[in-house]
Amino acid sequence: MFGSSGLFSLMNITISIVCIGISWWALQSFRFDLFVKNPKGAQAKLLQILLAIVIGHGVSTFFFDYLGHSLLLNQLFQ
């Protein structure tokens, strides 16, 4: 019982960090200089980090919801 819960937590953390990293990488191509006063400043970098966290969390939540719902599909035919 505890092993599968721990494994699920580890997988959730890993997928979340990977999705945040992918979001950070994707945001590097976005032209923030069109929207912020000082694109090289600390506030702009913090905005990029926060956006990467929000987008990455949303993507990882989508994947885990999709996984959970797809695993429950087998109960439809029982």
Secondary structure as UniProt FT lines:
FT   HELIX           2..27
FT   TURN            28..29
FT   HELIX           32..34
FT   TURN            39..40
FT   HELIX           42..72
FT   HELIX           73..77
//
